[in-house]
Amino acid sequence: MTSSAEPVRVALLGYGLAGRLIHRPLVQSVDGLVVSHVVTSDNQRRAQACADVPLAQVLATADELWSRSREFDAVVVATGNAVHVEHAATALRLGRPVVVDKPVALTAQAAAGLVALAGQTGTALTVFHNRRWDSDTLTAARLMSSGRLGQVHRLESRFTRFRPLVADRWRERPGSGGILLDLGTHLVDQAVHLMGPVTSVHADVATRRQGALVDDDCMLELTHFGGARSTLWASAAAPWPGPRLVLQGSKAGWVKHDLDGQEQAQRDAVPTPPEPPGTLWDHDGPHPLPSLPGDWAAFYRLWRDALTVGAPLPVEARDAVEVLRVLEAARESCDGGEVVTLS
């Protein structure tokens, strides 16, 4: 643990969309955390970092950061997926607590190795599964715990978009993991968080758009311990978005059509607007149901408390390993055309 008398000095590795527009403002919004270093090899992004965080040291390489390890207390890894493990492992060996953006690794085996290293070094490791603090996830969790839905037997969850033209983005390039790792990671973590451990997976993972180099469309059918099902869709080739989240229970159901507004608000540097209500369906028909506000900053408040007063981490890194096991089972299911059973 670090001293709670002084702010936790956070080094931010990577200053693209995730680093600049997600992690940096969230860290800055939390009392007791301060961005002390930013690392990016891109000249334009270094200039942006100097403007955004004028008191931070802005560096060009990770090696420069590691050589200054006494100047920071913790690390946020927001670099490309392929180097998450490399950067997180170095920080752990230096004894610096780490937040890794999702996916924590490209394989479950690599993620498990990182978790083992955190245990060996006695250093805190957590993964930025921020969608647990989406409005829809928070509202769904409260509804389920209240008993208003009865026994919930099905979850439907979507991140579907329509981007018919393939863009030259790192997410579209080989080695990124495709949409299954990009958006599927969020969907599977949300499903496990709400519905419990997964016992089997049936999936279709495909490349739909002309010129696409990685998978851009997937559907996963998960069976959870106890028999409940989750149906998850992620796509960049879906002209119709469908509802964001649906829960079906023995007493009632609930549907939320709108995507949580926090990401767009952070991109636009404006306050998050109030969330539209969802709809509760019971034997009397539909009823508007207010949505809880989303709160991604809660992740960093919990992380601060874990580092300063020994509170639980916001996300156990082992959870991220299980998410990757499910995603790997999805690829295996698609390749073999069969249901894959998980231990």
C-alpha positions as CSV (number, residue, x, y, z in Angstrom):
1,M,0.0,0.0,0.0
2,T,1.0,3.6,-0.6
3,S,0.7,6.4,1.9
4,S,-2.7,7.9,2.0
5,A,-1.2,11.3,3.0
6,E,0.2,12.0,-0.5
7,P,-1.6,11.5,-3.8
8,V,-0.9,8.3,-5.7
9,R,1.4,9.2,-8.6
10,V,0.0,7.4,-11.7
11,A,2.1,6.7,-14.8
12,L,-0.1,6.4,-17.9
13,L,1.4,4.2,-20.7
14,G,-0.3,4.9,-24.0
15,Y,-2.1,8.1,-25.1
16,G,-4.5,7.1,-27.8
17,L,-8.3,7.0,-27.4
18,A,-8.2,4.8,-24.3
19,G,-5.3,6.7,-22.6
20,R,-6.2,10.2,-23.5
21,L,-10.0,10.2,-23.4
22,I,-10.9,7.4,-21.0
23,H,-8.2,6.7,-18.4
24,R,-6.6,10.2,-18.1
25,P,-9.8,12.1,-17.3
26,L,-11.0,9.4,-15.0
27,V,-7.8,9.4,-13.0
28,Q,-7.8,13.2,-12.8
29,S,-11.4,13.1,-11.5
30,V,-10.5,11.1,-8.4
31,D,-9.2,12.8,-5.3
32,G,-6.0,11.2,-4.2
33,L,-4.8,10.2,-7.7
34,V,-2.6,12.3,-10.0
35,V,-1.2,11.7,-13.4
36,S,2.6,12.1,-13.0
37,H,3.9,10.6,-16.3
38,V,2.5,10.0,-19.8
39,V,4.3,7.7,-22.3
40,T,3.6,7.9,-26.0
41,S,6.0,7.6,-29.0
42,D,3.7,9.8,-31.2
43,N,4.9,13.4,-31.4
44,Q,1.4,14.8,-31.8
45,R,0.1,12.9,-28.8
46,R,3.0,14.1,-26.7
47,A,2.0,17.6,-27.5
48,Q,-1.6,16.8,-26.5
49,A,-0.4,15.3,-23.2
50,C,1.6,18.4,-22.4
51,A,-1.5,20.5,-22.9
52,D,-3.8,18.1,-21.0
53,V,-1.5,17.3,-18.1
54,P,0.9,20.2,-17.9
55,L,2.5,19.0,-14.6
56,A,3.2,15.5,-15.9
57,Q,6.5,14.2,-17.3
58,V,5.8,13.3,-20.9
59,L,8.1,10.5,-22.2
60,A,8.6,8.8,-25.6
61,T,9.3,5.2,-24.5
62,A,8.4,2.8,-21.8
63,D,12.1,2.2,-21.1
64,E,12.4,5.9,-20.1
65,L,9.6,5.4,-17.7
66,W,11.0,2.3,-16.1
67,S,14.3,4.1,-15.5
68,R,12.4,6.6,-13.4
69,S,10.5,4.1,-11.3
70,R,11.1,6.1,-8.1
71,E,9.0,8.9,-9.5
72,F,5.7,7.1,-9.7
73,D,3.6,4.8,-7.5
74,A,1.4,2.9,-9.9
75,V,0.9,2.3,-13.6
76,V,-2.0,2.3,-16.1
77,V,-1.3,0.3,-19.2
78,A,-3.4,1.7,-22.1
79,T,-1.2,0.6,-25.0
80,G,-2.0,-1.8,-27.8
81,N,-3.4,-5.2,-26.9
82,A,-0.2,-7.0,-28.1
83,V,2.0,-5.3,-25.5
84,H,-0.3,-5.3,-22.4
85,V,1.5,-8.3,-20.8
86,E,5.0,-7.0,-21.5
87,H,4.3,-3.6,-19.9
88,A,2.3,-4.9,-17.0
89,A,4.9,-7.6,-16.2
90,T,7.7,-5.0,-16.1
91,A,5.7,-2.8,-13.8
92,L,4.9,-5.7,-11.5
93,R,8.6,-6.7,-11.3
94,L,9.3,-3.1,-10.2
95,G,6.7,-3.5,-7.5
96,R,4.3,-1.0,-9.0
97,P,0.5,-1.8,-8.9
98,V,-1.0,-2.0,-12.3
99,V,-4.3,-1.3,-14.1
100,V,-4.4,-3.0,-17.5
101,D,-6.9,-2.0,-20.1
102,K,-9.0,-4.9,-21.4
103,P,-8.2,-7.4,-22.7
104,V,-5.5,-8.0,-20.2
105,A,-3.8,-10.3,-22.7
106,L,-4.3,-12.0,-26.1
107,T,-4.6,-15.4,-24.5
108,A,-5.9,-16.9,-21.3
109,Q,-2.5,-18.6,-20.7
110,A,-0.7,-15.2,-20.9
111,A,-3.2,-13.6,-18.6
112,A,-2.8,-16.4,-16.1
113,G,0.9,-16.0,-16.2
114,L,0.5,-12.3,-15.4
115,V,-1.8,-13.1,-12.5
116,A,0.8,-15.6,-11.2
117,L,3.5,-12.9,-11.4
118,A,1.4,-10.5,-9.4
119,G,1.1,-13.1,-6.8
120,Q,4.8,-13.8,-6.7
121,T,5.7,-10.2,-6.4
122,G,2.9,-9.4,-4.0
123,T,1.8,-6.5,-6.3
124,A,-1.7,-5.5,-7.0
125,L,-3.0,-6.2,-10.5
126,T,-6.4,-5.3,-11.8
127,V,-8.1,-5.0,-15.2
128,F,-10.2,-2.1,-16.5
129,H,-13.6,-3.9,-17.1
130,N,-15.3,-0.5,-16.9
131,R,-18.6,-1.7,-18.3
132,R,-19.5,-3.1,-14.9
133,W,-20.2,0.5,-14.1
134,D,-22.4,1.2,-17.1
135,S,-25.9,2.4,-16.4
136,D,-27.4,-0.7,-17.8
137,T,-25.2,-3.1,-15.8
138,L,-25.8,-1.3,-12.6
139,T,-29.5,-1.1,-13.2
140,A,-29.7,-4.8,-14.1
141,A,-27.7,-5.8,-11.0
142,R,-30.1,-3.9,-8.8
143,L,-33.1,-5.3,-10.4
144,M,-31.8,-8.8,-10.1
145,S,-31.0,-8.4,-6.4
146,S,-34.3,-6.8,-5.7
147,G,-36.2,-9.9,-6.8
148,R,-38.6,-7.9,-9.0
149,L,-37.7,-10.1,-12.0
150,G,-38.0,-13.4,-10.2
151,Q,-35.6,-16.1,-11.3
152,V,-33.6,-14.6,-14.2
153,H,-33.1,-17.2,-16.9
154,R,-31.9,-15.2,-19.9
155,L,-29.7,-12.2,-20.6
156,E,-29.3,-10.6,-24.1
157,S,-26.6,-8.1,-24.6
158,R,-25.3,-6.3,-27.7
159,F,-22.6,-4.0,-28.8
160,T,-23.6,-3.7,-32.5
161,R,-22.5,-1.0,-34.9
162,F,-22.7,-0.4,-38.6
163,R,-19.4,0.5,-40.1
164,P,-19.5,-0.9,-43.6
165,L,-16.3,0.7,-44.7
166,V,-13.1,-0.8,-43.1
167,A,-11.0,1.9,-41.5
168,D,-7.2,1.8,-41.0
169,R,-7.4,1.5,-37.2
170,W,-5.3,-0.8,-35.0
171,R,-8.5,-2.6,-34.0
172,E,-8.9,-3.6,-37.7
173,R,-5.4,-5.0,-38.1
174,P,-4.2,-8.6,-37.7
175,G,-2.9,-9.1,-34.2
176,S,-5.6,-7.0,-32.5
177,G,-7.8,-9.9,-31.7
178,G,-10.7,-8.6,-33.8
179,I,-14.1,-7.7,-32.5
180,L,-14.3,-10.8,-30.3
181,L,-11.5,-9.5,-28.1
182,D,-12.4,-5.8,-28.5
183,L,-16.1,-5.8,-27.7
184,G,-16.6,-9.5,-26.8
185,T,-14.5,-8.9,-23.7
186,H,-16.9,-6.4,-22.4
187,L,-20.0,-8.6,-23.2
188,V,-18.6,-11.7,-21.6
189,D,-17.4,-9.9,-18.5
190,Q,-20.8,-8.3,-18.1
191,A,-22.6,-11.7,-18.6
192,V,-20.4,-13.5,-16.0
193,H,-20.7,-10.5,-13.6
194,L,-24.5,-10.6,-13.7
195,M,-25.2,-14.3,-14.4
196,G,-22.4,-16.3,-12.9
197,P,-19.7,-18.8,-14.2
198,V,-20.0,-20.2,-17.7
199,T,-20.2,-23.9,-18.2
200,S,-20.5,-24.1,-22.1
201,V,-20.2,-21.9,-25.2
202,H,-21.6,-22.1,-28.7
203,A,-20.5,-19.3,-31.0
204,D,-20.3,-18.0,-34.5
205,V,-17.3,-15.7,-35.2
206,A,-17.0,-14.3,-38.7
207,T,-15.5,-11.6,-41.0
208,R,-18.5,-10.0,-42.8
209,R,-17.2,-6.8,-44.4
210,Q,-15.4,-6.7,-47.7
211,G,-11.7,-6.0,-47.0
212,A,-11.8,-6.7,-43.3
213,L,-8.7,-8.4,-42.0
214,V,-10.0,-9.5,-38.6
215,D,-13.3,-10.9,-37.4
216,D,-16.0,-8.1,-37.3
217,D,-19.2,-10.0,-36.3
218,C,-19.8,-12.6,-33.6
219,M,-22.6,-14.2,-31.6
220,L,-22.1,-16.2,-28.4
221,E,-24.6,-18.4,-26.6
222,L,-23.4,-19.0,-23.0
223,T,-24.8,-21.5,-20.6
224,H,-24.2,-20.5,-17.0
225,F,-23.9,-22.6,-13.9
226,G,-27.5,-23.3,-12.9
227,G,-28.8,-23.3,-16.4
228,A,-29.4,-19.7,-17.2
229,R,-28.4,-18.5,-20.7
230,S,-26.8,-15.4,-22.2
231,T,-26.9,-14.4,-25.8
232,L,-24.3,-11.9,-26.8
233,W,-23.7,-10.1,-30.0
234,A,-20.8,-7.9,-31.2
235,S,-20.7,-6.5,-34.7
236,A,-19.4,-3.8,-36.9
237,A,-21.7,-5.0,-39.7
238,A,-25.1,-4.7,-38.1
239,P,-27.4,-2.0,-39.7
240,W,-30.0,-2.6,-37.0
241,P,-28.7,-2.0,-33.4
242,G,-31.3,-3.9,-31.4
243,P,-31.8,-3.3,-27.7
244,R,-28.6,-2.9,-25.6
245,L,-29.7,-5.2,-22.8
246,V,-32.6,-7.5,-22.1
247,L,-33.3,-9.6,-18.9
248,Q,-36.0,-12.3,-18.9
249,G,-37.2,-13.6,-15.5
250,S,-40.0,-15.7,-14.0
251,K,-41.9,-12.6,-12.8
252,A,-40.9,-9.9,-15.2
253,G,-38.5,-8.8,-17.9
254,W,-36.5,-5.6,-18.5
255,V,-35.2,-4.0,-21.6
256,K,-32.8,-1.0,-22.1
257,H,-32.4,0.3,-25.6
258,D,-29.8,3.0,-25.2
259,L,-26.0,2.6,-25.0
260,D,-24.5,4.1,-21.8
261,G,-23.5,7.7,-22.6
262,Q,-20.2,7.9,-20.6
263,E,-17.8,7.1,-23.5
264,Q,-19.3,9.6,-25.9
265,A,-19.4,12.2,-23.1
266,Q,-15.7,11.7,-22.4
267,R,-14.9,11.9,-26.1
268,D,-16.7,15.2,-26.3
269,A,-15.4,16.4,-22.9
270,V,-18.9,17.2,-21.6
271,P,-20.8,16.0,-18.6
272,T,-22.6,12.6,-19.1
273,P,-26.3,13.3,-19.8
274,P,-29.0,11.6,-17.7
275,E,-29.7,8.0,-18.8
276,P,-33.0,7.4,-20.5
277,P,-35.3,4.9,-18.6
278,G,-35.6,1.3,-19.5
279,T,-38.9,-0.6,-19.6
280,L,-40.0,-3.2,-17.1
281,W,-42.5,-5.7,-18.5
282,D,-44.7,-7.7,-16.1
283,H,-48.2,-9.2,-16.2
284,D,-49.7,-5.7,-16.3
285,G,-47.7,-4.7,-19.4
286,P,-44.8,-2.2,-19.8
287,H,-43.7,0.4,-17.2
288,P,-40.9,3.0,-17.6
289,L,-38.1,2.3,-15.1
290,P,-35.5,5.0,-14.2
291,S,-31.9,4.0,-15.0
292,L,-29.2,4.3,-12.4
293,P,-26.4,6.7,-13.6
294,G,-23.3,5.1,-15.0
295,D,-20.1,5.7,-13.0
296,W,-16.8,4.6,-14.6
297,A,-14.9,6.8,-12.1
298,A,-16.0,4.3,-9.4
299,F,-13.4,1.9,-10.8
300,Y,-10.6,4.4,-10.0
301,R,-12.1,5.4,-6.6
302,L,-12.0,1.7,-5.7
303,W,-8.5,1.3,-7.0
304,R,-7.3,4.3,-5.0
305,D,-8.8,2.8,-1.9
306,A,-7.2,-0.6,-2.6
307,L,-3.8,1.1,-2.9
308,T,-4.1,3.4,0.1
309,V,-6.2,1.6,2.7
310,G,-6.2,-2.1,1.6
311,A,-9.7,-2.2,0.2
312,P,-10.6,-4.9,-2.4
313,L,-9.5,-4.3,-5.9
314,P,-12.3,-3.1,-8.3
315,V,-11.9,-6.1,-10.5
316,E,-10.1,-9.3,-9.6
317,A,-7.5,-10.2,-12.3
318,R,-8.6,-13.8,-12.2
319,D,-12.0,-12.7,-13.6
320,A,-10.2,-11.4,-16.7
321,V,-8.5,-14.8,-17.2
322,E,-12.0,-16.5,-17.1
323,V,-13.3,-14.0,-19.7
324,L,-10.5,-15.0,-22.0
325,R,-11.2,-18.7,-21.4
326,V,-14.7,-18.1,-22.6
327,L,-13.6,-16.1,-25.6
328,E,-11.1,-18.9,-26.6
329,A,-13.9,-21.4,-26.2
330,A,-16.0,-19.3,-28.6
331,R,-13.3,-19.5,-31.3
332,E,-13.0,-23.2,-30.7
333,S,-16.8,-23.6,-31.0
334,C,-16.9,-21.7,-34.2
335,D,-14.0,-23.6,-35.8
336,G,-15.4,-26.9,-34.8
337,G,-19.1,-26.2,-35.2
338,E,-20.0,-27.6,-31.8
339,V,-20.7,-26.6,-28.2
340,V,-17.5,-26.3,-26.1
341,T,-17.7,-27.3,-22.4
342,L,-15.8,-25.4,-19.8
343,S,-14.6,-26.9,-16.6
